[in-house]
Amino acid sequence: MTAMPQIVSASEWQKAHEAQLAREKALTHARDALAADRRRLPMVRVDQSYSFDGGNGPVSLLDLFEGRPQLLLYHFMYAPGVHGWPDAACPGCSMFLDNIGQFTPVHLRARGISLAVVSRAPLANIQAYQKRMQWPHRWVSSANNSFNVDFGMTTPEGERHGLSVFLTRDGAIYRTYFTSQRGTEALGNVWGFLDSTPYGRQETWEQSPAGWPQSAPYQWWRRHDEYDK
């Protein structure tokens, strides 16, 4: 028989519940402080040009920004040697994309953020697997360039996954943040993605450097079909 939590009275449950909530609130404040530190990280310029294979032809790293200042780029493990190759991609990376809501990118775009996925698999493999999994996100192939190697995603030990965050200004591209392994577990939702970017949620309650874009909290929120209105 599967084990179960201890059964207690309503008053005992309430006391334990309140103590747990206090710890969770402290963790929320700690995450806010970490996000504030993340917004103060330095960044490094990406000097090399990259051409990826996309559904409508070659695209550059700058093209993936789609005219917005920030880019979230997920390094998806899909290449020779990865579990499931060639017909399927990494189960963990697949679960990560499953975790991204269909309309999450809509809310991110409202804060000047684009979302894309990159893998070393040829574009034909990517398109077939993407169709099978019914993912709508932009996904490009780096099979014909050194992008994966340059960013440490392809090593002698094999493929790696992770999320890179980029910022662009005046045509220059900068890498501001990267996380991998369990660091990606808090991502996939609107708030986690916003907190990983250099400008954050862009709300006035955040502790951000002077000059960062900010507006009143909640006021920019829309239903996903109302932003264009």
C-alpha positions in Angstrom: 0.0 0.0 0.0 1.3 3.5 -0.9 2.3 5.6 2.1 0.2 8.7 3.0 0.9 11.9 4.9 0.0 12.0 8.6 -3.6 12.6 9.5 -4.2 15.4 12.1 -6.9 17.7 13.4 -7.9 20.8 11.5 -6.2 23.1 14.0 -3.0 21.1 13.7 -3.1 21.2 9.9 -3.7 25.0 10.0 -0.6 25.5 12.2 1.6 23.3 10.0 0.2 25.0 6.9 1.0 28.5 8.1 4.5 27.5 9.0 5.0 26.1 5.5 3.6 29.3 3.9 6.0 31.4 5.9 9.0 29.4 4.5 7.5 29.6 1.0 7.2 33.4 1.3 10.8 33.6 2.4 11.8 31.6 -0.7 9.8 33.9 -2.9 11.7 37.0 -1.5 15.0 35.1 -2.0 14.1 34.4 -5.6 13.2 38.1 -6.1 16.7 39.0 -4.8 18.4 36.5 -7.1 16.5 37.9 -10.1 17.6 41.4 -9.1 21.2 40.2 -9.0 20.7 38.6 -12.4 19.6 41.9 -13.9 22.9 43.3 -12.8 25.1 40.7 -14.4 27.6 41.9 -17.0 27.2 40.6 -20.6 29.5 39.5 -23.4 29.3 40.5 -27.0 28.7 37.8 -29.6 31.1 38.8 -32.4 30.7 35.8 -34.7 27.9 35.7 -37.3 25.7 32.6 -37.4 23.3 31.4 -40.2 20.7 28.9 -39.1 18.4 26.7 -41.2 14.8 27.9 -40.8 11.5 26.9 -42.3 11.6 29.9 -44.7 15.3 29.7 -45.4 18.5 30.9 -43.7 18.1 33.1 -40.6 20.7 34.8 -38.5 20.9 35.0 -34.7 19.7 38.6 -35.0 16.7 37.5 -37.1 15.6 35.3 -34.1 15.0 38.5 -32.1 12.2 39.4 -34.6 12.8 43.1 -34.0 12.6 42.8 -30.2 15.4 43.7 -27.8 15.6 40.4 -25.9 15.8 36.8 -27.0 15.3 33.5 -25.0 17.0 30.7 -26.9 16.6 27.1 -25.7 19.4 24.7 -26.7 17.5 21.6 -27.4 19.3 18.2 -27.4 18.5 16.7 -30.8 21.5 15.3 -32.6 23.3 12.0 -33.3 24.0 10.2 -30.0 21.0 11.7 -28.2 18.4 9.2 -26.9 15.8 8.6 -29.6 17.9 9.7 -32.5 17.0 10.1 -35.4 13.3 9.8 -35.1 12.9 11.5 -31.6 14.7 14.0 -29.5 15.8 14.2 -25.8 12.9 13.2 -23.5 14.0 15.8 -20.9 14.1 18.6 -23.5 10.8 17.4 -24.9 9.2 17.7 -21.5 10.7 21.2 -21.2 8.9 22.3 -24.4 5.7 20.6 -23.3 6.0 22.8 -20.2 5.9 26.0 -22.2 2.3 27.1 -22.6 1.0 27.6 -26.2 0.4 31.3 -25.5 3.4 32.0 -23.3 5.3 33.7 -26.2 2.4 36.1 -26.6 2.9 37.5 -23.1 6.7 37.5 -23.5 6.4 39.5 -26.7 4.4 42.2 -24.8 7.6 42.7 -22.8 9.9 42.8 -25.9 11.1 39.2 -25.7 11.2 36.6 -28.4 11.5 32.9 -27.9 13.2 30.3 -30.1 14.7 26.8 -30.1 17.9 25.6 -31.7 19.2 22.1 -32.2 22.1 20.5 -34.1 19.7 18.1 -36.0 19.1 18.8 -39.7 16.0 20.9 -40.3 14.1 18.0 -41.8 14.4 16.0 -38.6 13.4 19.0 -36.6 10.3 19.7 -38.7 9.1 16.1 -38.6 9.5 15.9 -34.8 8.0 19.3 -34.2 4.9 18.2 -36.2 4.6 15.1 -34.2 4.8 16.9 -30.9 2.6 19.8 -32.1 4.9 22.6 -30.8 4.3 26.0 -32.3 7.6 27.6 -31.3 10.2 28.8 -33.7 12.9 26.1 -34.1 16.0 26.3 -36.2 18.9 24.0 -37.1 22.6 24.7 -36.3 23.7 21.6 -38.2 25.7 23.7 -40.7 27.6 26.0 -38.3 29.7 26.0 -35.1 27.1 27.5 -32.9 26.6 24.5 -30.6 30.4 24.0 -30.2 31.1 27.7 -29.7 28.5 28.0 -26.9 29.6 24.8 -25.2 26.4 22.8 -26.1 28.4 20.1 -28.0 31.4 18.7 -26.1 33.5 15.6 -26.4 31.2 14.2 -23.7 28.1 14.8 -25.8 25.2 17.2 -26.1 24.1 19.7 -23.5 20.8 21.5 -23.0 20.1 24.9 -21.5 18.7 28.4 -22.0 20.7 31.3 -23.2 19.4 34.9 -22.9 20.5 37.6 -25.3 20.1 41.3 -25.6 20.6 43.4 -28.8 21.2 47.1 -29.4 22.1 48.8 -32.6 22.7 45.5 -34.4 25.1 44.2 -31.7 24.2 41.0 -29.8 25.2 40.3 -26.2 24.8 37.1 -24.1 23.5 38.1 -20.7 22.6 34.8 -18.9 22.7 31.0 -19.2 21.3 28.2 -17.1 21.2 24.4 -17.5 20.4 21.2 -15.8 18.0 21.8 -12.9 18.3 25.5 -13.4 15.7 25.2 -16.2 13.1 23.7 -13.9 11.9 27.1 -12.8 11.5 28.2 -16.4 8.8 27.5 -19.0 6.2 29.8 -17.5 5.8 33.6 -18.2 7.2 34.7 -14.8 10.2 32.4 -14.8 11.2 33.5 -18.3 10.8 37.2 -17.5 13.0 36.8 -14.4 15.7 35.3 -16.5 16.0 38.3 -18.8 18.2 41.4 -18.2 15.1 43.7 -17.9 13.1 41.3 -15.8 9.3 41.8 -15.5 9.8 45.5 -16.0 7.5 46.4 -13.1 8.2 49.2 -10.6 8.3 46.9 -7.6 11.5 45.3 -8.9 14.9 46.3 -7.7 16.5 47.2 -11.1 19.4 49.5 -12.1 18.6 53.1 -13.0 17.4 53.4 -16.6 15.8 50.0 -16.8 12.3 49.9 -18.5 9.6 49.7 -15.9 5.8 50.3 -15.6 3.1 49.8 -13.0 2.6 46.2 -12.1 -0.3 44.3 -13.6 -1.2 47.2 -15.9 0.5 45.7 -19.0 -1.2 42.3 -18.5 -3.7 41.3 -21.2 -5.7 38.2 -22.2 -3.5 36.6 -24.9 -5.9 37.7 -27.7 -6.1 41.3 -26.6 -2.5 42.6 -26.9 -3.0 43.7 -30.5 -6.1 45.6 -29.6 
